[in-house]
């Protein structure tokens, strides 16, 4: 009897040891993910990969656009030769206007003075034309002065405002001028603005042998010095 028990004891101990080893191995292995969690993890990984690819493609295309030179159009205004980036003219890519003669029109964003988006509510419409004596500052001021009312009031930006007399050619407009004599800035803005006109105010001055006409929103009139300086610098960059 004693010999039988001693014979079965090693076998029992070996079976017990094997059972403990299996239990330890099962504790170390992570439980398998449920099917729903595994599918969610795969979807998340796919979204991350797609996002990374989209970002890489966008950066690549942006870099390519930055490297592509602007399409320049030659133009001549009076005796002045210019090279106009096509995106500043607002001309569609399909238009066959490779050469502009006699006059240049620009559409500039405010305040960046870069290309203006079609839906932009703040932009400058700039027209460059050959010089005309009627647009000389002293002559303009003398013409307007004959039709102004005596009432004067101040406006932000260091400007003063005067109205035009009823029955005059400029009836319905207000005259915004810089002090003391209006030579720095003199613009007309309608008192009532048409709903479809985003650039109701206009000013004409001479620069680099050309007449420069700007139509601009009334809301930026207090920034007149910054506007004129920016437009002058933009024009200087176009002259060849």
trRosetta pair geometry for C-beta under 8 A, 3 or more apart (Angstrom, degrees):
i j d omega theta_ij theta_ji phi_ij phi_ji
1 4 5.8 -51 -153 29 32 111
1 5 6.8 27 152 -15 63 103
2 5 6.0 -54 -151 35 35 108
2 6 6.4 29 155 -14 67 108
3 6 5.9 -58 -146 40 32 108
3 7 6.3 36 153 -26 65 106
4 7 5.6 -56 -151 31 31 113
4 8 6.6 17 158 -10 66 107
5 8 6.2 -62 -147 40 32 101
5 9 6.4 45 154 -40 66 102
6 9 5.8 -40 -144 13 34 120
7 10 7.8 -62 -177 26 31 96
7 11 7.9 14 143 -2 61 113
8 11 5.6 -65 -160 44 50 112
8 12 6.0 50 148 -25 80 107
9 12 5.7 -57 -147 35 32 110
9 13 6.3 30 158 -18 67 106
10 13 5.7 -56 -146 38 33 110
10 14 6.3 35 156 -21 66 105
11 14 5.8 -53 -148 35 31 112
11 15 6.5 31 154 -18 64 105
12 15 5.8 -55 -151 36 32 110
12 16 6.4 32 152 -19 65 107
13 16 5.6 -55 -148 36 33 112
13 17 6.3 34 154 -20 66 105
14 17 5.7 -53 -147 36 31 111
14 18 6.4 32 154 -19 64 105
15 18 5.8 -53 -149 36 31 111
15 19 6.5 34 152 -22 63 105
16 19 5.7 -54 -152 33 32 113
16 20 6.6 31 152 -18 64 104
17 20 5.7 -54 -150 35 34 111
17 21 6.5 35 152 -20 66 103
18 21 5.6 -52 -149 33 34 113
18 22 6.5 35 153 -19 66 103
19 22 5.8 -53 -151 35 32 110
19 23 6.5 32 152 -19 65 106
20 23 5.6 -54 -149 35 34 113
20 24 6.5 34 154 -19 66 104
21 24 5.8 -55 -151 35 32 111
21 25 6.4 30 154 -17 65 106
22 25 5.8 -57 -149 37 32 110
22 26 6.4 31 155 -19 66 106
23 26 5.8 -56 -148 36 31 110
23 27 6.5 32 153 -21 64 105
24 27 5.7 -55 -151 33 32 111
24 28 6.7 28 154 -19 65 106
25 28 5.9 -57 -151 34 34 109
25 29 6.7 28 157 -18 67 105
26 29 6.1 -55 -147 33 33 107
33 37 4.6 -123 -176 87 106 114
33 38 4.4 131 104 -60 127 90
33 41 7.2 -38 -172 0 166 138
34 37 4.8 87 58 11 84 103
34 38 6.9 -153 90 -7 41 89
35 38 5.8 -58 -148 37 30 112
35 39 6.4 30 156 -19 66 106
36 39 5.9 -56 -151 36 31 110
36 40 6.4 31 152 -20 65 106
37 40 5.6 -53 -147 36 34 112
37 41 6.4 36 154 -21 66 103
38 41 5.7 -52 -149 34 31 112
38 42 6.5 32 153 -17 63 104
39 42 5.7 -54 -150 37 33 112
39 43 6.4 33 152 -20 66 105
40 43 5.7 -55 -149 36 33 111
40 44 6.4 34 153 -20 66 104
41 44 5.7 -53 -148 34 32 111
41 45 6.5 31 155 -17 64 105
42 45 5.8 -55 -149 37 32 111
42 46 6.4 33 153 -20 65 106
43 46 5.6 -54 -149 35 32 112
43 47 6.4 33 153 -20 66 103
44 47 5.7 -53 -149 34 32 111
44 48 6.4 32 153 -19 65 105
45 48 5.7 -53 -148 35 33 111
45 49 6.4 31 155 -17 65 105
46 49 5.8 -55 -148 37 31 110
46 50 6.2 30 154 -18 66 108
47 50 5.7 -56 -145 39 30 110
47 51 6.2 32 155 -20 65 107
48 51 5.8 -54 -147 36 29 112
48 52 6.4 29 155 -18 63 106
49 52 5.8 -56 -150 36 30 111
49 53 6.4 29 154 -17 64 107
50 53 5.8 -56 -149 38 32 111
50 54 6.3 32 154 -20 66 106
51 54 5.7 -54 -145 36 31 110
51 55 6.3 31 157 -18 65 105
52 55 5.8 -54 -148 36 30 111
52 56 6.4 30 154 -19 64 106
53 56 5.7 -56 -149 36 32 111
53 57 6.3 30 155 -18 66 106
54 57 5.8 -55 -147 37 31 110
54 58 6.3 31 155 -19 66 106
55 58 5.8 -55 -146 36 30 110
55 59 6.4 28 157 -16 65 107
56 59 5.9 -57 -148 38 29 109
56 60 6.3 31 153 -21 64 108
57 60 5.6 -56 -149 36 31 113
57 61 6.3 26 157 -15 67 106
58 61 6.0 -56 -145 39 30 106
58 62 6.2 30 156 -19 65 108
59 62 5.7 -54 -143 38 30 111
59 63 6.2 32 157 -20 64 107
60 63 5.8 -57 -150 36 27 111
60 64 6.5 27 152 -19 63 106
61 64 5.6 -53 -149 35 34 112
61 65 6.4 34 153 -20 67 102
62 65 5.8 -53 -148 35 33 109
62 66 6.4 32 154 -19 65 105
63 66 5.8 -54 -149 34 31 111
63 67 6.5 25 155 -16 64 108
64 67 5.8 -63 -151 38 32 107
64 68 6.5 36 152 -30 67 103
65 68 5.7 -50 -148 24 35 113
69 72 8.0 -39 146 -21 107 98
70 85 4.0 -24 159 -132 146 108
70 86 6.8 -177 175 25 90 77
70 87 6.4 -98 -141 11 111 107
71 85 7.1 102 67 -155 50 59
71 86 4.4 -2 82 0 102 128
71 87 7.9 111 44 -24 87 79
72 83 4.5 3 -176 176 125 104
72 84 6.7 136 -158 64 65 35
72 85 6.0 -42 -97 -88 65 49
72 86 7.3 -134 -89 -28 16 79
73 83 7.1 151 68 -161 36 54
73 84 4.7 -30 61 63 93 94
73 85 7.8 120 14 -135 82 2
73 86 5.8 97 -24 -80 110 79
73 89 7.0 -2 31 -28 143 147
73 97 7.3 15 -141 118 149 79
73 98 6.2 -160 -128 -170 96 42
73 99 6.7 -174 -173 -97 92 32
73 100 6.0 68 138 -4 123 101
74 81 7.2 -24 -163 -168 93 93
74 82 7.4 143 -160 84 47 53
74 83 6.0 -29 -97 -103 56 69
74 84 7.8 159 -98 16 6 81
74 99 5.8 -12 71 -123 89 84
74 100 7.7 -167 99 37 46 73
75 81 7.6 149 84 -159 48 49
75 82 4.7 -21 68 68 95 100
75 83 7.5 163 21 -93 79 21
75 84 5.3 28 0 -11 128 119
75 99 7.2 160 -87 -168 56 56
75 100 3.9 -8 -109 71 108 104
75 101 7.2 -150 -146 -72 68 29
75 104 5.0 86 150 -82 158 115
76 79 7.9 -30 -173 -148 99 11
76 80 6.8 157 -157 81 59 49
76 81 5.4 -24 -102 -102 83 61
76 82 7.1 172 -86 20 32 78
76 100 7.9 178 25 97 52 72
76 101 6.3 3 51 -131 91 59
76 102 7.4 20 87 -47 77 33
77 80 5.0 -17 66 63 83 104
77 82 6.7 22 5 -3 101 123
77 102 7.0 62 -115 173 57 19
77 103 6.6 77 -111 -102 97 28
77 104 5.8 -77 -59 -2 124 105
77 128 4.9 -63 -95 133 167 107
77 129 6.4 -140 -156 -133 114 14
77 130 6.1 -166 173 -67 73 59
77 210 5.0 37 119 -114 132 123
78 129 8.0 83 -33 151 99 41
78 130 3.8 128 -69 -120 97 85
78 131 6.2 31 -80 3 159 79
78 209 6.0 -145 91 148 139 99
78 210 6.2 -168 21 -94 125 74
79 209 6.1 -67 60 161 97 144
80 208 6.4 87 -111 132 145 99
80 209 5.2 156 -53 87 116 118
80 210 5.6 -65 21 -52 151 112
80 239 6.2 -62 -172 -124 106 103
81 239 7.2 96 79 -159 57 63
81 240 5.0 -66 110 67 101 94
82 104 6.4 -25 67 -62 151 159
82 128 7.7 69 -20 92 161 160
82 238 4.5 17 -156 144 108 101
82 239 5.7 -51 -99 -98 78 44
82 240 6.3 145 -122 7 22 90
83 238 6.3 -159 60 -165 54 67
83 240 5.2 67 -13 -39 101 130
84 88 6.1 -123 -177 67 87 116
84 89 5.9 71 146 -55 128 110
84 100 6.8 7 23 23 143 137
84 104 6.1 -176 -75 -148 146 127
84 106 7.4 -139 -147 -87 119 98
84 238 5.9 24 -90 -149 63 124
85 88 4.8 83 74 -1 91 107
85 89 7.8 -169 95 -13 52 85
85 115 7.8 -100 112 -68 120 106
86 89 5.8 -56 -159 26 44 112
86 91 6.2 -84 -166 59 86 105
86 93 7.8 77 146 -101 141 65
87 115 4.1 -52 147 -89 103 143
88 106 5.0 -19 154 -142 100 96
88 107 6.8 172 177 51 49 60
88 108 6.7 8 -151 -81 92 76
88 114 8.0 -113 -95 -179 87 43
88 115 5.7 -114 -84 -93 49 77
89 100 7.8 -165 -118 -55 143 145
89 104 7.6 -95 -108 -168 101 82
89 105 6.4 83 -151 84 77 74
89 106 6.3 -67 -98 -107 47 51
89 107 7.0 58 164 14 16 89
90 105 7.4 -61 40 118 112 102
90 106 7.8 127 -5 -166 98 30
90 107 3.9 54 -45 13 126 137
90 115 7.8 156 -72 -158 64 88
90 116 6.8 -18 -80 61 109 99
90 118 7.8 119 -145 -87 102 77
91 95 4.9 -103 179 56 101 140
91 97 5.7 -111 -151 55 152 128
92 95 4.9 108 63 -17 81 100
97 100 6.5 41 163 -73 103 79
100 103 7.2 -98 170 77 107 50
100 104 5.7 93 126 -97 148 75
102 129 7.6 9 154 -137 70 73
102 130 7.1 -51 -160 -24 67 107
103 127 6.6 -9 -175 -171 105 94
103 128 6.7 162 -159 83 54 60
103 129 5.0 -2 -114 -99 93 81
104 127 7.2 158 84 -156 52 47
104 128 4.2 3 55 50 100 109
105 125 7.2 -14 -167 -173 96 84
105 126 7.1 151 -159 84 47 54
105 127 5.3 -14 -103 -102 74 75
105 128 7.8 -154 -70 21 32 71
106 124 7.7 7 105 103 96 91
106 125 7.6 160 83 -159 55 39
106 126 4.2 -11 60 62 103 106
106 127 7.7 -166 23 -72 71 32
106 128 7.5 47 -7 -12 106 101
106 234 7.7 153 155 134 163 132
107 115 7.3 42 92 -159 88 59
107 116 4.3 -102 144 40 94 123
107 123 5.9 9 -176 166 84 133
107 124 7.6 160 -156 80 40 52
107 125 6.0 -10 -106 -106 71 66
107 126 7.7 -167 -73 23 25 78
108 113 4.9 -6 -179 -147 124 56
108 114 7.1 127 -154 59 74 17
108 115 7.6 -80 -121 -111 44 19
108 116 5.7 78 116 -40 8 107
108 123 6.3 157 81 -167 44 80
108 124 4.5 -14 63 58 101 101
108 126 6.2 29 -1 -5 115 119
108 231 7.3 180 39 -103 164 84
108 234 6.7 -1 -106 -157 148 173
109 112 4.8 6 94 54 115 99
109 113 6.5 -118 67 -52 67 9
109 114 5.1 -11 35 62 118 69
109 115 6.4 32 -18 91 108 29
109 116 4.3 164 -65 -95 66 65
109 117 6.9 46 -92 2 116 73
109 120 5.9 -118 -119 -138 87 167
109 122 7.4 60 -168 98 63 79
109 123 5.7 -50 -109 -110 39 86
109 124 8.0 -20 58 18 6 81
110 113 7.2 40 -97 -64 49 58
110 116 8.0 15 -6 -102 64 109
110 120 8.0 141 33 161 72 129
110 122 4.4 -98 67 145 107 98
110 123 5.8 -172 1 -103 91 26
110 124 5.8 101 -55 -27 107 92
110 216 7.3 90 -58 -145 151 102
110 217 7.5 -140 48 22 154 110
110 220 6.0 -63 164 -73 152 168
110 227 7.4 -9 -123 -111 120 100
111 122 7.8 -23 -40 133 60 130
111 220 7.8 170 -81 -134 92 137
111 223 7.4 -68 -107 151 120 160
111 226 7.3 -7 -149 135 118 129
111 230 7.6 -155 -172 -69 76 171
113 124 7.5 -7 -113 30 73 130
113 230 4.8 -152 -62 165 148 121
113 231 7.2 -155 -127 -78 126 52
113 234 5.4 -136 170 -68 127 134
116 120 5.0 -115 -172 42 88 147
116 123 3.9 63 -137 -130 144 132
116 124 7.6 -166 -63 39 138 56
117 120 4.4 119 61 -37 82 100
120 123 4.8 93 103 -47 124 113
121 198 5.9 -138 -154 -148 59 133
121 217 7.5 55 148 -78 72 148
122 198 8.0 -128 -79 165 30 116
122 217 5.6 -71 -122 6 71 144
122 219 7.3 -80 -105 71 108 121
122 220 6.7 103 -152 -39 113 131
123 198 7.3 47 39 114 90 127
123 199 6.9 -68 79 -68 74 123
123 217 7.9 87 38 -24 42 104
124 199 7.2 126 -127 -127 33 134
124 214 5.6 -27 -167 -157 108 103
124 215 7.1 150 -162 73 54 52
124 216 5.1 -10 -111 -94 81 94
124 227 7.0 155 -88 -159 140 107
124 231 6.7 -120 144 -86 159 117
125 199 5.3 144 8 90 111 170
125 214 7.1 138 73 -158 52 49
125 215 4.2 -7 57 54 106 105
125 216 7.6 -160 27 -64 69 52
126 212 6.6 -22 -162 -165 99 89
126 213 7.1 150 -156 80 47 53
126 214 5.4 -12 -101 -101 75 75
126 231 6.1 171 -103 -145 140 120
126 235 8.0 -138 164 -70 147 103
127 212 7.6 151 77 -156 51 41
127 213 4.4 -9 57 58 100 105
128 210 4.9 0 -165 166 96 142
128 211 7.2 146 -157 76 46 55
128 212 6.0 -12 -101 -102 71 68
128 235 7.1 140 -88 -125 132 117
129 132 7.4 -3 111 -16 114 108
129 210 6.7 134 62 -170 31 88
129 211 4.8 -26 67 63 86 107
129 213 7.2 17 9 -1 111 110
130 210 7.0 -76 -113 -128 23 67
130 211 6.9 19 93 11 25 101
131 135 7.1 -135 -159 62 63 117
131 206 6.0 46 -122 -128 105 118
131 209 6.3 -92 -35 -176 124 49
131 210 6.4 -133 -57 -127 79 19
131 211 5.4 141 -110 -39 45 87
132 135 5.0 78 71 6 87 105
132 211 5.8 -5 19 -52 86 148
133 136 5.7 -20 -166 -13 52 114
133 139 6.5 74 153 -6 74 168
134 139 6.0 -129 -147 123 35 136
134 140 7.3 88 157 -75 60 74
134 143 7.7 37 -164 -41 88 152
135 139 7.5 30 47 72 8 116
135 140 6.4 24 -147 -59 37 117
135 204 4.9 -88 -140 136 114 121
135 205 7.3 178 166 -118 103 15
135 206 6.2 130 117 -56 106 95
135 211 4.8 61 82 -125 165 121
136 139 4.5 71 67 15 94 111
136 140 6.8 -170 82 -13 43 87
136 206 6.8 -7 -105 -16 52 137
137 140 5.8 -58 -146 35 29 111
137 141 6.3 23 162 -15 66 108
137 182 7.9 172 -175 116 102 84
137 183 5.3 68 162 -136 145 76
137 186 7.3 130 -146 19 86 132
137 205 6.7 22 -75 -130 96 85
137 206 7.5 -110 -31 17 85 100
138 141 6.0 -58 -149 38 29 108
138 142 6.3 29 155 -19 64 108
138 183 7.9 2 -70 -104 66 102
139 142 5.7 -55 -146 37 32 111
139 143 6.4 34 155 -22 65 105
140 143 5.8 -58 -152 33 30 111
140 144 6.4 20 157 -11 66 108
140 186 6.3 146 119 95 125 143
140 204 7.1 -179 -99 75 148 100
141 144 6.0 -57 -144 41 31 105
141 145 6.0 39 157 -32 66 108
141 177 7.9 84 -118 -122 103 138
141 181 7.5 18 -147 160 164 83
141 182 5.4 139 -111 92 124 131
141 183 7.5 -48 -44 -78 147 64
141 186 6.2 -120 -83 -103 87 168
142 145 5.7 -49 -143 26 28 117
142 146 7.4 36 159 -27 57 97
143 146 6.6 -57 -171 17 31 109
143 147 8.0 -6 150 6 60 107
144 147 6.4 -82 -165 46 43 95
144 148 6.2 50 149 -46 80 107
144 164 7.8 -90 -160 -97 82 106
144 170 7.0 12 -128 -3 82 164
144 175 5.9 129 178 -121 135 146
144 186 7.2 -172 21 175 159 127
144 188 7.9 -156 -115 -71 131 111
145 148 5.8 -48 -142 11 36 118
147 164 5.0 11 133 -151 105 95
147 165 5.4 -126 -173 26 69 97
147 168 3.7 118 -155 -154 123 150
147 169 6.8 -95 -92 37 166 77
147 170 5.7 121 110 36 146 109
148 162 4.8 24 -162 136 118 135
148 163 7.2 129 -155 80 67 39
148 164 6.1 -61 -101 -103 48 54
148 165 7.2 114 162 -24 4 85
148 175 6.2 -65 -106 28 113 149
149 162 6.3 -174 57 -178 73 91
149 163 4.7 4 24 72 124 90
149 164 7.0 159 -14 -144 86 6
149 165 5.7 137 -65 -73 81 71
151 162 6.7 149 84 -135 61 73
151 163 6.4 12 66 22 109 103
152 160 5.3 3 -174 176 105 123
152 161 7.2 147 -157 71 56 46
152 162 5.5 -29 -101 -83 71 93
153 160 7.0 158 82 -159 28 74
153 161 5.4 -24 67 58 79 97
154 159 7.5 133 -165 87 58 49
154 160 5.8 -49 -105 -106 51 69
154 161 7.4 98 -172 11 5 87
155 159 4.4 -29 67 79 110 96
155 160 6.6 159 12 -112 91 16
155 161 4.9 85 -37 -32 123 110
155 176 6.2 -55 48 -131 160 104
155 221 7.3 -28 148 112 135 122
155 222 7.4 -141 143 -88 91 83
156 159 7.5 11 80 32 33 93
156 222 4.1 -19 113 -107 103 127
157 221 6.4 -142 19 122 159 68
157 222 3.4 -167 -49 -147 115 59
157 223 6.8 -105 -108 -36 127 25
157 224 5.7 95 169 10 143 100
157 225 7.7 180 -168 -4 102 92
158 178 6.5 30 114 -138 99 80
158 179 6.5 -110 165 24 90 101
159 176 4.9 14 169 -174 143 93
159 177 6.4 143 -158 70 89 28
159 178 5.9 -60 -104 -87 74 50
159 179 7.6 175 -126 -18 30 80
159 185 6.8 -73 -101 92 111 126
159 221 7.1 -57 16 146 159 106
159 222 7.6 -131 9 -108 115 55
159 224 6.9 79 -58 5 128 146
160 176 7.6 161 80 -150 36 51
160 177 5.9 -26 62 65 83 83
160 179 6.1 78 -11 -62 112 97
161 174 5.4 1 -168 172 107 118
161 175 6.8 144 -157 74 54 52
161 176 5.5 -19 -99 -97 79 68
161 177 8.0 157 -90 20 32 70
162 174 7.1 158 79 -164 34 71
162 175 4.8 -22 64 60 85 106
162 177 7.4 -3 11 10 104 113
163 174 5.7 -43 -99 -111 61 74
163 175 7.4 179 -92 14 11 87
163 191 7.9 24 -124 -69 102 124
164 168 4.9 -122 165 70 107 135
164 170 4.1 -146 -114 97 169 98
164 171 5.6 -133 103 -87 113 38
164 172 7.5 -31 59 32 117 38
164 173 5.5 37 5 64 130 83
164 174 7.6 -144 -6 -95 83 29
164 175 6.7 101 -52 -28 88 109
165 168 4.6 95 67 -24 83 121
165 171 7.1 -57 97 -90 44 88
166 171 5.5 65 -133 -125 40 125
167 171 6.2 102 11 -62 18 140
168 171 5.2 141 55 -49 69 82
170 173 4.7 -67 174 41 90 124
170 175 7.6 45 144 -61 147 105
170 188 6.5 -105 -154 -134 122 141
172 190 5.8 -7 141 -144 93 86
172 191 5.7 -121 -172 23 55 102
172 192 7.0 -61 -164 31 100 90
173 188 4.5 1 180 -172 137 107
173 189 6.5 141 -158 72 80 30
173 190 5.5 -58 -100 -96 68 48
173 191 6.9 -156 -109 -21 16 78
174 188 7.1 152 73 -153 41 58
174 189 5.4 -22 58 65 92 85
174 190 7.7 97 12 -167 78 7
174 191 5.9 102 -28 -73 101 78
175 186 7.1 -9 -173 -165 94 82
175 187 7.7 159 -155 82 49 39
175 188 5.9 -25 -100 -99 63 72
176 185 7.2 -36 120 131 90 105
176 186 7.4 166 86 -148 56 35
176 187 4.9 -14 61 62 103 88
176 188 7.6 180 19 -85 79 22
176 189 6.4 33 -11 2 118 111
176 201 7.7 -10 23 -145 132 129
176 221 6.0 -33 162 -177 173 136
176 224 7.8 -169 130 -71 126 150
177 182 3.5 -36 -163 -107 123 102
177 185 6.5 162 -150 94 40 70
177 186 4.8 10 -109 -106 87 77
177 187 7.9 178 -75 23 49 58
178 182 5.9 137 50 -115 63 35
178 183 7.4 -75 68 54 109 45
178 184 3.9 -49 68 67 154 109
178 185 4.1 89 -25 40 112 93
178 186 7.4 -93 14 -56 78 62
178 224 7.3 -151 -66 96 109 143
179 182 7.9 7 -89 -53 26 54
182 185 7.1 -95 -157 75 55 45
182 186 4.5 56 178 -78 104 111
183 186 7.7 -2 -91 -26 16 114
184 225 7.6 -12 163 -96 121 90
185 203 7.0 -40 -159 -133 74 151
185 224 4.8 59 -135 149 157 141
185 225 7.4 -94 -49 -70 136 63
185 228 6.7 -131 -93 -38 101 146
186 203 6.7 137 81 -134 50 101
187 201 5.3 38 159 176 125 108
187 202 6.5 172 -157 84 88 30
187 203 3.9 -56 -97 -71 94 103
187 221 7.0 -149 73 -134 145 110
187 224 7.3 -147 -6 -123 136 129
188 201 6.9 174 90 -150 42 66
188 202 6.0 -14 60 58 87 80
188 203 7.7 157 17 -78 63 58
189 200 5.9 75 -152 111 77 101
189 201 4.0 -25 -92 -97 93 94
189 202 8.0 155 -81 14 53 57
189 218 5.2 92 -151 -101 143 106
189 221 7.0 -56 -52 -77 147 147
190 193 5.6 137 79 -84 112 60
190 194 7.9 30 78 -11 158 75
190 200 5.2 -90 29 175 101 124
193 197 5.8 -134 -177 75 89 107
193 200 4.5 -96 -122 -59 108 157
193 218 7.2 -123 -62 -10 143 131
194 197 4.3 73 65 4 98 113
194 200 7.4 154 30 -96 75 113
197 200 5.1 85 126 -78 118 84
198 217 6.2 -40 162 -86 72 98
199 202 7.9 78 143 -72 91 78
199 215 3.9 85 136 137 121 98
199 216 5.5 -12 -150 -83 94 9
199 217 5.9 -71 -106 -57 55 56
200 215 7.5 141 40 -168 3 96
200 217 7.4 54 24 -129 76 41
200 218 6.1 -13 59 -37 108 101
201 215 6.9 147 79 -156 48 55
201 216 5.3 -39 73 67 102 74
201 217 7.1 37 21 136 106 9
201 218 5.3 128 -33 -81 120 66
201 221 6.3 152 -74 -83 177 112
202 213 6.4 0 -169 -174 105 93
202 214 6.7 168 -146 86 56 49
202 215 4.9 -22 -93 -97 88 70
202 216 7.6 145 -89 17 39 70
203 213 7.3 172 88 -148 42 51
203 214 5.3 -6 57 55 87 96
203 216 7.6 -14 13 16 101 114
203 228 8.0 -61 102 -87 149 104
204 211 6.1 1 -172 -178 104 101
204 212 6.9 162 -151 83 54 48
204 213 4.6 -15 -99 -98 88 79
204 214 7.8 178 -79 18 42 64
205 211 7.7 165 89 -153 24 59
205 212 5.6 -20 66 61 71 98
205 228 7.5 25 33 -138 152 117
206 209 7.9 25 -179 -96 98 7
206 210 7.0 167 -152 83 65 36
206 211 5.8 -41 -97 -99 72 55
206 212 7.0 151 -111 12 18 85
207 210 6.2 -28 70 62 66 83
207 212 5.1 5 23 -13 112 133
207 232 5.6 -137 -148 -119 151 90
207 235 6.1 89 112 83 131 158
208 235 6.4 -178 29 130 138 122
208 236 6.9 165 -56 -90 151 69
208 239 6.3 -104 165 -70 151 151
210 235 7.6 -148 58 -168 135 139
212 231 6.8 134 173 140 141 126
212 232 8.0 -114 -22 -87 177 67
212 235 6.8 -72 -100 -70 134 155
214 227 7.3 141 155 153 160 117
214 231 6.2 -69 -84 -101 137 167
216 220 6.1 -86 160 65 116 115
216 221 7.5 140 104 -79 116 68
216 227 6.5 34 -123 -161 166 151
217 220 5.4 78 74 8 92 97
218 221 5.6 -23 -165 -24 50 118
220 223 4.9 -50 -178 43 82 112
220 224 7.9 136 131 -66 74 53
220 227 6.4 110 135 -66 118 132
221 224 5.8 10 -175 -59 53 101
223 226 4.6 -45 178 46 92 116
223 227 5.6 102 116 -30 87 97
224 227 5.5 -56 -145 37 31 114
224 228 6.2 26 161 -16 68 106
225 228 6.1 -54 -144 38 28 105
225 229 6.2 26 158 -15 63 111
226 229 5.9 -59 -144 42 27 110
226 230 6.1 27 159 -19 64 111
227 230 6.0 -60 -147 37 25 109
227 231 6.3 20 159 -15 64 108
228 231 5.9 -57 -145 38 30 107
228 232 6.3 31 157 -20 65 107
229 232 5.8 -55 -148 36 29 112
229 233 6.4 25 156 -16 64 107
230 233 5.9 -57 -148 38 31 108
230 234 6.3 32 153 -21 66 106
231 234 5.5 -52 -146 36 33 113
231 235 6.4 34 155 -19 65 104
232 235 5.8 -55 -150 36 30 110
232 236 6.4 35 151 -23 64 105
233 236 5.5 -49 -147 32 35 116
233 237 6.6 35 154 -20 63 104
234 237 5.9 -58 -157 33 32 112
234 238 7.0 27 149 -19 63 106
235 238 5.7 -61 -156 32 38 111
235 239 6.9 42 152 -32 69 100
236 239 6.1 -49 -153 17 35 113
